[in-house]
């Protein structure tokens, strides 16, 4: 998927955990082979060219497209899994695949905590050790090497942190209404939620909306908090985010 993945698994029998890790990595490679828009032979590329129907693709394609349709509905059209009229679930696949990997690892007997990261987005489950929660630093794109905040999973069994912005990949977020890069006063949006599948989508949608509309919309989503950084360095956040700041 053109990015780095990391795995932190606590507890469980060593052999079982290593086997689960090998399976998780293999499945991430499978996801890339099926969903990559950069590979001409991927099922999603072939679907876009009309060579396959959704029914002829692996079942995961229909599942992801259904999730993307729900994200489009909830975001009021600010998230979309289509680009230039053809299916392109790029905006949801990474978060979905990281969350799926984390949940499979957490199901291994004896595992007490899992944290899986992909391209700066993180899904954590359980705890790294008794009495200590997972903590995730939010990078500050205006201060290389600095942090905007540190999010703590204290009191939350499931915690996902996803960021969308221009720092790493430039102006890559597209406004679904125009088909062009989103015109926004933001440089980054970080969303905190139980599931990375949705946190990833909501960060993208809020970024495309802009600071004022994005913040208002995130406030309306249950179980979801956000931190927004504007181009002039102003930090905005949802009312409930303070509960997660370490």
Residue, then its C-alpha position, 0 to 999 in steps of 0.5 A: x500500500x506504499x506505506x509502513x505497517x507496525x505491530x505491537x502484540x502483548x501476551x499470548x504464546x509466542x508461536x501462536x502470536x508469530x503465526x498470527x503475525x505472518x497471517x496478518x502480513x500476508x492478508x495485508x499483501x492480499x489487500x494490496x493485490x486486490x485493491x491497489x489502484x496502482x496495479x493494472x491487474x488488481x481486481x479494483x483496477x479491472x472493476x474500474x475498466x469494466x472487465x469485472x463486476x463486483x460479483x466477480x471480485x473477491x467478497x472483500x470488494x463488495x464488503x468494502x464498497x458497502x462500508x464506503x457507501x455508508x461512509x458517503x451517507x454519514x459524511x453527506x457526500x464529503x467522503x466518496x469511494x469513486x474517482x472520475x466516475x469509477x470505483x476507488x476505495x483507496x480512502x477506506x481500505x487502509x483503515x479497514x485493513x489495519x483494523x481487521x489485522x488488529x482484531x485478528x491478532x487480538x483474538x489469539x488466545x492469551x493476547x491482552x493488547x494489540x496496537x497496529x499502525x499503518x501510514x501514521x494511523x493506529x488501531x489499539x485494542x486492550x492494554x499494553x500492560x496492566x494499569x498502562x494504556x496505549x498512547x499515540x502521538x499526533x505529529x505537528x505538520x507545522x513543526x517537524x519532529x514536534x507533536x500537537x498532542x498525545x492521545x491516551x486510550x485510558x478507559x477505552x478498550x478500542x481506540x483508533x487514531x487517524x490523520x488526514x492532511x497535506x504534510x506527507x502526501x501534499x494536496x491529495x484529498x479530493x473534494x468529491x463535489x468537484x473532483x479536484x483537490x479540496x480547497x481548505x484552510x486546514x493542514x491536518x485533521x486527526x480523528x479519535x474513535x473506536x474503529x479505524x475504518x470510520x476514523x480514517x473516513x471521517x478524518x478525510x471528510x472533515x479535512x475536505x469540509x474545512x475547519x468550521x464545517x468539519x469541526x461542527x460535523x465531527x461534533x455531531x458524530x457519536x463516539x467521535x472526537x477530532x483535532x483540527x490544525x489550520x494553516x495559520x497554526x490555530x488548533x481546534x478540537x471537539x468538546x470531548x477530545x480532552x478526555x483522551x489527551x494524555 
